[in-house]
């Protein structure tokens, strides 16, 4: 009897909690292979489903806190059966943004700063760590992606660490920092003369003909689950509590929906108390199909042609757009868009108040946060979390010409004093303009 109980306990501790793939539209289930659409019934998107009773038996706050300082402390909630590819991804800072909060008129504002994520300074390291671990379990030796930059960086880096062959596809007009940040890992890089949506269509053809593991195509159900860890970490870092309001960038919409799923999974397994969390999304005006649908009260998203400096979120035909719409509406949230000029101002505002240099997606998030506060759509008393998903060193072109120049001086005290007075005069003029 004792041996039987021990065997049962061992099975419970080692048995993967992810059980199948299920269509988000019709509910049809599939085996856990490299498949992302409901081919048998409705061609809806597939997602991973879990045995939450098993997870509830296995995890606790204490067991998570005793885990690695990475996303893999949440392994029981992730679609991975064996040893993960661990490059230290996750557990990024949740910064209490007091100076930015005062500037905006908020009382409790936090920045979840994935601009310092490992190894490539964006939240994409989370999703790729999951996708490539699962790709290896499914027997893939070549991995790939369609990317607006950050995903290519991450796929190339983690594939190099794991010893997997890698070929990535990007639009040919990406920022130089993102192209360099991929090439350094020595993958094959295909720069396609077209926008992201055209790149993605090509990659679907390549995936079907070459049998590679594309993290955001045939591996997408596993890949997207990595974004849940941004929900888990915030809840844990807030002292095992959910926030009142989150603001996050919207590209495909997947990040938004998975943060929501992460919060719900912690509630289902008893790790946090349930509460209403409002979800607000941020888009660039030059690529805002989800925001447009939200404002017009539509339950469908019409594709657009991207035209914005925020290239990392410039997805004109967002795969999870309708699900992001649903979450924003049912949580009493909002979806807003901002101009390129406002995005630059958002980048500068976060940098000068909190010392965080974010890329254009983060500038979009901060600009939308500011816009929502000014419109009275964020309660000053709410505990609000803004998600910063990438590092500004990758998109320096976006702010060049908007942040001034160094003061060149002679190596003499009087030259320094004259320059200092000029700088102070300019600062006073800037403040006068702000007050006006």
RODO-2510 file (C-alpha; in nm, 4 decimals, decimal comma):
residues 436
     n   res          X          Y          Z
     1     x     0,0000     0,0000     0,0000
     2     x     0,2798     0,2407     0,0948
     3     x     0,4628     0,1657    -0,2323
     4     x     0,1450     0,2289    -0,4309
     5     x     0,0927     0,5652    -0,2586
     6     x     0,4555     0,6616    -0,3187
     7     x     0,4215     0,5687    -0,6860
     8     x     0,1045     0,7757    -0,7160
     9     x     0,2727     1,0749    -0,5538
    10     x     0,5734     1,0399    -0,7865
    11     x     0,3431     1,0310    -1,0896
    12     x     0,1600     1,3405    -0,9693
    13     x     0,4875     1,5290    -0,9281
    14     x     0,6283     1,4368    -1,2699
    15     x     0,3202     1,4089    -1,4921
    16     x     0,2906     1,7132    -1,7208
    17     x    -0,0178     1,9216    -1,6447
    18     x    -0,0772     2,0242    -2,0074
    19     x    -0,3104     1,7724    -2,1637
    20     x    -0,4184     1,8737    -2,5152
    21     x    -0,4685     2,1497    -2,7686
    22     x    -0,8168     2,2948    -2,8022
    23     x    -0,9782     2,5244    -3,0573
    24     x    -1,0710     2,8597    -2,9063
    25     x    -1,3730     2,8831    -3,1367
    26     x    -1,5404     2,5419    -3,1568
    27     x    -1,3729     2,3511    -2,8722
    28     x    -1,2368     2,0659    -3,0861
    29     x    -0,9354     1,9005    -2,9178
    30     x    -0,6099     1,7800    -3,0695
    31     x    -0,3004     1,5924    -2,9585
    32     x    -0,0004     1,7927    -2,8389
    33     x     0,1806     1,8227    -3,1714
    34     x     0,3070     2,1088    -3,3895
    35     x    -0,0328     2,2408    -3,4898
    36     x    -0,1875     2,5866    -3,4503
    37     x    -0,5247     2,5873    -3,6279
    38     x    -0,8376     2,3720    -3,6061
    39     x    -0,7926     2,1881    -3,9341
    40     x    -1,0795     1,9427    -3,8810
    41     x    -1,3656     2,1841    -3,8122
    42     x    -1,3433     2,5633    -3,8217
    43     x    -0,9804     2,6742    -3,8719
    44     x    -0,9883     2,8617    -3,5406
    45     x    -0,6708     2,9084    -3,3345
    46     x    -0,5566     2,6370    -3,0953
    47     x    -0,4451     2,6880    -2,7368
    48     x    -0,2977     2,4639    -2,4678
    49     x    -0,5299     2,3285    -2,1992
    50     x    -0,4264     2,2128    -1,8529
    51     x    -0,5325     1,9936    -1,5629
    52     x    -0,5737     2,2639    -1,2980
    53     x    -0,6663     2,0131    -1,0285
    54     x    -0,3252     1,8534    -1,0787
    55     x    -0,1506     2,1899    -1,0688
    56     x    -0,3391     2,2852    -0,7516
    57     x    -0,2117     1,9687    -0,5810
    58     x     0,1430     2,0352    -0,6924
    59     x     0,2120     2,4056    -0,6419
    60     x     0,1987     2,6575    -0,3605
    61     x     0,3327     3,0042    -0,3008
    62     x     0,6209     2,8483    -0,1078
    63     x     0,7097     2,6002    -0,3843
    64     x     0,7145     2,8781    -0,6441
    65     x     0,9261     3,1062    -0,4250
    66     x     1,1750     2,8216    -0,3780
    67     x     1,2104     2,7790    -0,7545
    68     x     1,4670     2,9275    -0,9921
    69     x     1,4861     3,3047    -1,0383
    70     x     1,3437     3,2748    -1,3878
    71     x     1,0203     3,1916    -1,5672
    72     x     1,0842     2,8267    -1,4869
    73     x     0,9665     2,8764    -1,1272
    74     x     0,6227     2,8506    -1,2973
    75     x     0,7045     2,5354    -1,4962
    76     x     0,3911     2,3527    -1,3787
    77     x     0,1804     2,6154    -1,5603
    78     x     0,3787     2,5881    -1,8855
    79     x     0,3592     2,3411    -2,1799
    80     x     0,6972     2,1786    -2,1217
    81     x     0,7461     1,8130    -2,0270
    82     x     1,1211     1,7817    -1,9732
    83     x     1,4221     1,9943    -1,8778
    84     x     1,3740     2,3478    -2,0098
    85     x     1,6127     2,5666    -2,2051
    86     x     1,6959     2,8056    -1,9212
    87     x     1,8883     3,1203    -2,0140
    88     x     1,7806     3,3172    -1,7073
    89     x     1,4694     3,4632    -1,8670
    90     x     1,2163     3,6338    -1,6435
    91     x     1,1808     3,7733    -1,2899
    92     x     1,2437     4,1208    -1,4273
    93     x     1,1933     4,4219    -1,1985
    94     x     0,8530     4,5546    -1,0974
    95     x     0,9462     4,9158    -1,0289
    96     x     0,7348     5,1463    -0,8116
    97     x     0,7238     5,4440    -1,0472
    98     x     0,6751     5,7264    -0,7968
    99     x     0,8125     6,0129    -1,0078
   100     x     0,6138     5,9145    -1,3175
   101     x     0,3061     5,8646    -1,0994
   102     x     0,3363     6,2171    -0,9601
   103     x     0,3808     6,3580    -1,3109
   104     x     0,0625     6,1847    -1,4245
   105     x    -0,1401     6,2352    -1,1083
   106     x    -0,1538     5,8688    -1,0003
   107     x    -0,1010     5,7316    -0,6509
   108     x     0,0142     5,3753    -0,7192
   109     x     0,1908     5,3087    -1,0502
   110     x     0,4293     5,0233    -1,1291
   111     x     0,6467     4,9552    -1,4329
   112     x     0,7049     4,5916    -1,5268
   113     x     1,0417     4,6330    -1,6942
   114     x     1,1147     4,3646    -1,9536
   115     x     1,3579     4,6053    -2,1193
   116     x     1,6212     4,4262    -1,9076
   117     x     1,5032     4,0708    -1,9772
   118     x     1,7586     3,8000    -2,0604
   119     x     1,9159     3,7316    -2,2968
   120     x     1,8010     3,9884    -2,5590
   121     x     1,6284     4,2676    -2,3640
   122     x     1,2648     4,2073    -2,4544
   123     x     0,9656     4,0059    -2,3394
   124     x     1,0098     3,7824    -2,6446
   125     x     1,2735     3,5893    -2,4500
   126     x     0,9855     3,4464    -2,2471
   127     x     0,7841     3,3105    -2,5374
   128     x     1,0885     3,1827    -2,7254
   129     x     1,2232     2,9954    -2,4224
   130     x     0,8953     2,8031    -2,4107
   131     x     0,8666     2,7545    -2,7870
   132     x     1,2199     2,6248    -2,8395
   133     x     1,2002     2,3934    -2,5404
   134     x     0,8822     2,2471    -2,6860
   135     x     1,0361     2,2398    -3,0366
   136     x     1,3215     2,0273    -2,9028
   137     x     1,0734     1,7938    -2,7305
   138     x     0,8846     1,7526    -3,0588
   139     x     1,2056     1,6640    -3,2448
   140     x     1,2700     1,9812    -3,4446
   141     x     1,6325     2,0571    -3,5265
   142     x     1,5713     2,3779    -3,7250
   143     x     1,3713     2,6649    -3,5756
   144     x     1,2472     2,9854    -3,7298
   145     x     1,0132     3,2825    -3,6917
   146     x     0,8491     3,5753    -3,8649
   147     x     0,9558     3,8822    -3,6726
   148     x     0,9423     4,2599    -3,6419
   149     x     1,2826     4,2428    -3,4704
   150     x     1,2682     4,1405    -3,1067
   151     x     1,1451     3,7897    -3,1812
   152     x     1,4273     3,7360    -3,4320
   153     x     1,6814     3,8506    -3,1707
   154     x     1,5444     3,6091    -2,9148
   155     x     1,4987     3,3107    -3,1464
   156     x     1,8532     3,3437    -3,2783
   157     x     2,0055     3,3830    -2,9313
   158     x     1,8241     3,0974    -2,7592
   159     x     1,8660     2,8672    -3,0604
   160     x     2,2402     2,9327    -3,0426
   161     x     2,2417     2,8430    -2,6730
   162     x     2,0427     2,5249    -2,7398
   163     x     2,2466     2,4178    -3,0439
   164     x     1,9519     2,4379    -3,2843
   165     x     1,9806     2,5474    -3,6465
   166     x     1,8066     2,8807    -3,7001
   167     x     1,6676     3,0779    -3,9935
   168     x     1,4643     3,3925    -3,9233
   169     x     1,2547     3,6192    -4,1448
   170     x     1,2255     3,9970    -4,0961
   171     x     1,0971     4,2942    -4,2957
   172     x     1,3892     4,4541    -4,4800
   173     x     1,3330     4,7992    -4,3260
   174     x     1,3917     4,7093    -3,9596
   175     x     1,5947     4,9266    -3,7218
   176     x     1,9701     4,8667    -3,7480
   177     x     1,9998     4,7691    -3,3804
   178     x     1,7519     4,4866    -3,4216
   179     x     1,9160     4,3547    -3,7369
   180     x     2,2582     4,3594    -3,5718
   181     x     2,1066     4,2044    -3,2591
   182     x     2,0045     3,9041    -3,4673
   183     x     2,3076     3,8653    -3,6946
   184     x     2,5486     3,8460    -3,4013
   185     x     2,4172     3,4972    -3,3163
   186     x     2,4987     3,3715    -3,6698
   187     x     2,1570     3,2482    -3,7850
   188     x     2,0443     3,2667    -4,1470
   189     x     1,8532     3,5955    -4,1789
   190     x     1,6036     3,6517    -4,4586
   191     x     1,5194     4,0236    -4,5025
   192     x     1,1920     4,0298    -4,6932
   193     x     1,0875     4,3279    -4,9060
   194     x     0,7493     4,3715    -4,7431
   195     x     0,5730     4,4405    -4,4138
   196     x     0,5312     4,1956    -4,1268
   197     x     0,2033     4,0531    -4,2525
   198     x     0,3669     3,9675    -4,5862
   199     x     0,6612     3,8124    -4,4024
   200     x     0,4221     3,6024    -4,1945
   201     x     0,2382     3,4726    -4,5013
   202     x     0,5683     3,3653    -4,6586
   203     x     0,6697     3,1894    -4,3378
   204     x     0,3469     2,9888    -4,3342
   205     x     0,4412     2,8542    -4,6784
   206     x     0,7961     2,7751    -4,5661
   207     x     0,6700     2,5966    -4,2537
   208     x     0,4464     2,3750    -4,4661
   209     x     0,7154     2,2882    -4,7212
   210     x     1,0305     2,2558    -4,5062
   211     x     0,8933     2,1142    -4,1832
   212     x     1,0738     2,3616    -3,9586
   213     x     0,9552     2,4652    -3,6159
   214     x     0,8239     2,8215    -3,6519
   215     x     0,7782     2,9609    -3,3034
   216     x     0,4879     3,1878    -3,3991
   217     x     0,3244     2,9610    -3,6576
   218     x     0,3114     2,5820    -3,6047
   219     x     0,4489     2,6187    -3,2475
   220     x     0,2300     2,9194    -3,1661
   221     x     0,0065     2,7509    -2,9046
   222     x     0,3153     2,6765    -2,6916
   223     x     0,4999     2,9974    -2,7736
   224     x     0,2140     3,2232    -2,6688
   225     x     0,1934     3,0593    -2,3260
   226     x     0,5241     3,2227    -2,2313
   227     x     0,3508     3,5602    -2,2016
   228     x     0,1499     3,4278    -1,9057
   229     x     0,4645     3,4589    -1,6955
   230     x     0,4302     3,8377    -1,7117
   231     x     0,1022     3,7930    -1,5262
   232     x     0,2446     3,5462    -1,2755
   233     x     0,5429     3,7652    -1,1899
   234     x     0,3380     4,0795    -1,1348
   235     x     0,1007     3,8945    -0,9010
   236     x     0,3904     3,7467    -0,7051
   237     x     0,5858     4,0744    -0,6941
   238     x     0,2788     4,2591    -0,5647
   239     x     0,2762     4,0259    -0,2655
   240     x     0,0507     3,7603    -0,4206
   241     x    -0,2143     4,0134    -0,5179
   242     x    -0,3596     4,1198    -0,8501
   243     x    -0,3400     4,4849    -0,9618
   244     x    -0,6461     4,6967    -1,0329
   245     x    -0,5508     4,7995    -1,3862
   246     x    -0,2888     4,7011    -1,6440
   247     x    -0,1768     4,8828    -1,9581
   248     x     0,0080     4,6795    -2,2210
   249     x     0,1032     4,7179    -2,5882
   250     x    -0,1044     4,5445    -2,8543
   251     x     0,0538     4,3918    -3,1636
   252     x    -0,1021     4,0524    -3,2421
   253     x    -0,2997     4,0814    -2,9165
   254     x    -0,1468     3,7606    -2,7772
   255     x     0,0492     3,9252    -2,4939
   256     x    -0,2667     4,0980    -2,3708
   257     x    -0,4734     3,7793    -2,3698
   258     x    -0,2054     3,5700    -2,2009
   259     x    -0,1482     3,8142    -1,9139
   260     x    -0,5224     3,7805    -1,8561
   261     x    -0,4960     3,4007    -1,8692
   262     x    -0,2039     3,4066    -1,6258
   263     x    -0,4043     3,6031    -1,3692
   264     x    -0,7000     3,3664    -1,4108
   265     x    -0,4816     3,0579    -1,3649
   266     x    -0,3431     3,1912    -1,0377
   267     x    -0,7022     3,2452    -0,9201
   268     x    -0,8092     2,8943    -1,0306
   269     x    -0,5247     2,7305    -0,8394
   270     x    -0,5765     2,9346    -0,5228
   271     x    -0,2514     3,1314    -0,5374
   272     x    -0,4242     3,4723    -0,5374
   273     x    -0,7683     3,6005    -0,4455
   274     x    -0,9976     3,6833    -0,7336
   275     x    -1,0631     4,0481    -0,8095
   276     x    -1,1626     4,2652    -1,1032
   277     x    -0,8598     4,3744    -1,3072
   278     x    -0,9142     4,6266    -1,5844
   279     x    -0,7193     4,5622    -1,9068
   280     x    -0,6230     4,8538    -2,1333
   281     x    -0,4299     4,8182    -2,4576
   282     x    -0,1958     5,0530    -2,6431
   283     x    -0,1464     5,0883    -3,0175
   284     x     0,0285     5,3289    -3,2516
   285     x    -0,2080     5,5415    -3,4593
   286     x    -0,0257     5,4296    -3,7748
   287     x    -0,1128     5,0659    -3,7029
   288     x    -0,4198     5,0549    -3,4823
   289     x    -0,6652     4,7952    -3,6148
   290     x    -0,7655     4,6762    -3,2653
   291     x    -0,8053     5,0291    -3,1305
   292     x    -1,0183     5,1273    -3,4292
   293     x    -1,2457     4,8265    -3,3774
   294     x    -1,2770     4,9052    -3,0061
   295     x    -1,3725     5,2681    -3,0672
   296     x    -1,6241     5,1762    -3,3363
   297     x    -1,7870     4,9066    -3,1230
   298     x    -1,7050     4,6322    -3,3734
   299     x    -1,6570     4,2643    -3,2826
   300     x    -1,4198     4,2124    -3,5761
   301     x    -1,0821     4,3627    -3,6655
   302     x    -1,0203     4,4989    -4,0147
   303     x    -0,6599     4,4679    -4,1407
   304     x    -0,4582     4,7858    -4,2016
   305     x    -0,1300     4,8690    -4,3706
   306     x     0,1249     4,9707    -4,1018
   307     x     0,2822     5,3165    -4,1125
   308     x     0,4468     5,3998    -3,7797
   309     x     0,7834     5,4249    -3,6065
   310     x     0,6598     5,1583    -3,3619
   311     x     0,7717     4,8733    -3,5861
   312     x     0,7763     4,6120    -3,3091
   313     x     0,3967     4,6360    -3,2731
   314     x     0,3207     4,7108    -3,6399
   315     x     0,1032     4,4085    -3,7151
   316     x    -0,1759     4,5115    -3,9481
   317     x    -0,3698     4,1832    -3,9266
   318     x    -0,3536     4,0821    -3,5572
   319     x    -0,4199     3,7125    -3,4982
   320     x    -0,5608     3,7617    -3,1481
   321     x    -0,7234     4,0991    -3,2056
   322     x    -1,0816     3,9839    -3,1434
   323     x    -0,9807     3,8196    -2,8156
   324     x    -0,8042     4,1364    -2,7003
   325     x    -1,1208     4,3321    -2,7800
   326     x    -1,3282     4,0938    -2,5708
   327     x    -1,0964     4,1190    -2,2697
   328     x    -1,0826     4,4997    -2,2782
   329     x    -1,4608     4,5208    -2,2942
   330     x    -1,5495     4,2612    -2,0337
   331     x    -1,2992     4,4035    -1,7822
   332     x    -1,4198     4,7629    -1,8323
   333     x    -1,0851     4,8550    -1,9844
   334     x    -0,9946     5,0584    -2,2907
   335     x    -0,7909     5,0399    -2,6102
   336     x    -0,6334     5,3630    -2,7273
   337     x    -0,3838     5,4745    -2,9901
   338     x    -0,1270     5,7561    -3,0063
   339     x     0,0686     5,9402    -3,2761
   340     x     0,4369     5,8833    -3,3503
   341     x     0,5160     6,2196    -3,1875
   342     x     0,3344     6,1082    -2,8716
   343     x     0,5294     5,7802    -2,8794
   344     x     0,8593     5,9723    -2,8794
   345     x     0,7312     6,1846    -2,5904
   346     x     0,6370     5,8664    -2,4061
   347     x     0,9888     5,7273    -2,4466
   348     x     1,1364     6,0527    -2,3146
   349     x     0,8892     6,0783    -2,0268
   350     x     0,9703     5,7302    -1,8947
   351     x     1,3439     5,7905    -1,9304
   352     x     1,3531     6,1263    -1,7532
   353     x     1,1232     6,0225    -1,4679
   354     x     1,2246     5,6610    -1,3988
   355     x     1,5568     5,6078    -1,5759
   356     x     1,4193     5,3432    -1,8144
   357     x     1,5038     5,3687    -2,1845
   358     x     1,2346     5,1810    -2,3718
   359     x     1,1798     5,1176    -2,7392
   360     x     0,8824     5,2438    -2,9366
   361     x     0,6401     4,9801    -2,8045
   362     x     0,7112     5,1030    -2,4519
   363     x     0,6776     5,4634    -2,5647
   364     x     0,3364     5,3716    -2,7028
   365     x     0,2349     5,2168    -2,3702
   366     x     0,3436     5,5200    -2,1660
   367     x     0,1810     5,7634    -2,4086
   368     x    -0,1478     5,5698    -2,3909
   369     x    -0,1198     5,5512    -2,0121
   370     x    -0,0884     5,9316    -2,0047
   371     x    -0,3780     5,9736    -2,2488
   372     x    -0,6065     5,7484    -2,0451
   373     x    -0,5243     5,9315    -1,7218
   374     x    -0,5942     6,2688    -1,8830
   375     x    -0,9274     6,1364    -2,0140
   376     x    -1,0279     6,0183    -1,6658
   377     x    -1,0198     5,6523    -1,7724
   378     x    -0,7714     5,5459    -1,5028
   379     x    -0,8693     5,6092    -1,1419
   380     x    -0,5818     5,7800    -0,9551
   381     x    -0,6386     5,5392    -0,6640
   382     x    -0,6048     5,2251    -0,8766
   383     x    -0,2914     5,0133    -0,8499
   384     x    -0,1861     5,0303    -1,2136
   385     x     0,0878     4,8302    -1,3879
   386     x     0,2326     4,9421    -1,7222
   387     x     0,4198     4,6738    -1,9178
   388     x     0,7450     4,7794    -2,0857
   389     x     0,8366     4,5076    -2,3317
   390     x     1,1624     4,6122    -2,5004
   391     x     1,4831     4,8129    -2,4737
   392     x     1,5391     5,1535    -2,6310
   393     x     1,8957     5,0719    -2,7345
   394     x     1,7405     4,8697    -3,0176
   395     x     1,5453     5,1610    -3,1673
   396     x     1,7698     5,4636    -3,1216
   397     x     1,6604     5,6035    -3,4589
   398     x     1,3184     5,6815    -3,3105
   399     x     1,4500     5,9511    -3,0761
   400     x     1,7432     6,0883    -3,2739
   401     x     1,6892     6,4598    -3,3283
   402     x     1,4457     6,4875    -3,0352
   403     x     1,6769     6,4695    -2,7340
   404     x     1,9301     6,7487    -2,7825
   405     x     2,3067     6,7376    -2,8310
   406     x     2,6078     6,7405    -2,5973
   407     x     2,7524     7,0809    -2,5041
   408     x     3,1006     7,0925    -2,6553
   409     x     3,3430     7,2967    -2,4440
   410     x     3,7098     7,3784    -2,4166
   411     x     3,9058     7,2177    -2,1307
   412     x     3,8793     7,5438    -1,9338
   413     x     3,6643     7,6498    -1,6375
   414     x     3,5257     7,9623    -1,8032
   415     x     3,4132     7,7582    -2,1057
   416     x     3,2343     7,5187    -1,8714
   417     x     3,0663     7,8068    -1,6824
   418     x     2,9337     7,9657    -2,0034
   419     x     2,7993     7,6320    -2,1248
   420     x     2,6372     7,5624    -1,7865
   421     x     2,4571     7,8976    -1,7958
   422     x     2,3330     7,8279    -2,1496
   423     x     2,2046     7,4892    -2,0366
   424     x     2,0231     7,6405    -1,7375
   425     x     1,8698     7,9112    -1,9554
   426     x     1,7391     7,6506    -2,1989
   427     x     1,6005     7,4474    -1,9082
   428     x     1,4133     7,7514    -1,7731
   429     x     1,2676     7,8191    -2,1181
   430     x     1,1548     7,4572    -2,1456
   431     x     0,9767     7,4778    -1,8096
   432     x     0,8073     7,8020    -1,9091
   433     x     0,6728     7,6311    -2,2207
   434     x     0,5456     7,3421    -2,0083
   435     x     0,3683     7,5835    -1,7700
   436     x     0,2101     7,7731    -2,0583
***
